[in-house]
Amino acid sequence: MILALLCMTVQGVMLTSCGKADNTIVAPAAKDYFPSWNQCEALTALKEYVEDVTNPQSANYISVEDRIATFDMDGTFVGELYPTYFEYNMLEYRALDDVSYRDKAPEDVREAAQAIRDFVRNGKSLPSQFDMKHAYAAAKAYAGMTIAEFDAYVKAYAETPANGFSGMTYGQSFYQPMLEVFDYLKANGFTYYVVSGSDRFICRALVESIGIEPNRVIGMDVRLKSNRQGLEAGVNYTLGREEDIVRTDELIIKNLKTNKVAQIAQEIGKVPVLSFGNSSGDCAMHNYCLSNKKHRTATFMLVADDDARDHANLAEAAKREANWRQAGYYVISMKNDFRTIYGDGVVKTEFKFE
């Protein structure tokens, strides 16, 4: 009698006490990969694209091995306006505040760090070609560090509270909505790479916490060598088992603009089908993606247009949005498209300097 009053659910079909199905099918709820997003043109375009190219019945189907996506880092999924790039902030600290180094910093390293400080604190313009001046200075500033020592140095600095915010360190300053893009692409068989103008090993240290493997990071590079190698060329020197690889002061490449494309071609060996960025330094990478003749492609530019929750230059944001739309890139608006930027508990504040 008791059994006669029971109902059982088998594979989503409700059974009555007499064993007949009432034909009610309970479909599993679709996962919401984007709880931090508002419905918007860019998100709709991304989901439509992914659904199309992962559908085996579509003429635009892309096999898993060719589902390659590239992401810039600073300003694309890591905040950059607090007060400037992470690697700029860290060089300023290294040369001007780090008591273990500042008194022995070379003059050009101190000059680059001071230019950053004057830009951040006094509103002065950075010198022309500062991308390269910073790159050469940064190569010198960390020369002699082993890979492990540099990784620890970056992570220690990343624990510093992010200036201009409460409730967040530099190492936590990821755009939450963009992390959801990573999860969505991974669930749909995409492999994504970080392709940044920042130092490769800085990028590796920062993205480790969000599960991006070091072999999927491309960035600015300095030459490496054994700590016992001296002046002997690597082609003539055999590394011993007890030796360490250290950074040198020799810059190999600043990974911007067409250099990004060259590095993608060399290290990935395939033309991406998706590309995400936020600045003119990413246009070459986007155009390389759009040049892919074999597969359907899409490119996205994030615009920092939210001055309430983040530090934004609205005039520059409007200019960039117009340029990106004209270039045929989808535009992601932080103000309109993101329900949250950094997650709960993070609040924009005024910059403070000691």
Salt bridges, closest charged atoms under 4 A:
GLU41 OE1 - ARG325 NH1 3.31
GLU48 OE1 - ARG296 NH2 2.80
ASP52 OD2 - ARG296 NH1 2.60
ASP66 OD1 - LYS270 NZ 2.85
ASP66 OD2 - LYS294 NZ 3.83
ASP66 OD2 - HIS295 NE2 3.39
ASP72 OD1 - LYS260 NZ 3.05
GLU87 OE2 - HIS134 ND1 3.84
GLU87 OE2 - LYS254 NZ 3.26
GLU92 OE2 - ARG117 NE 2.61
GLU92 OE2 - ARG121 NH2 3.93
ASP97 OD2 - ARG117 NH2 2.66
ASP98 OD2 - ARG94 NH1 3.28
ASP108 OD2 - LYS140 NZ 2.64
ASP151 OD2 - LYS155 NZ 2.88
ASP199 OD2 - ARG247 NH2 2.74
GLU208 OE1 - LYS155 NZ 2.82
ASP221 OD2 - ARG200 NH2 2.58
GLU250 OE1 - ARG223 NE 3.09
GLU267 OE2 - ARG200 NH2 2.67
ASP282 OD1 - LYS260 NZ 2.57
ASP306 OD2 - ARG309 NE 2.65
GLU316 OE2 - ARG320 NE 2.96
GLU321 OE2 - ARG325 NE 3.10
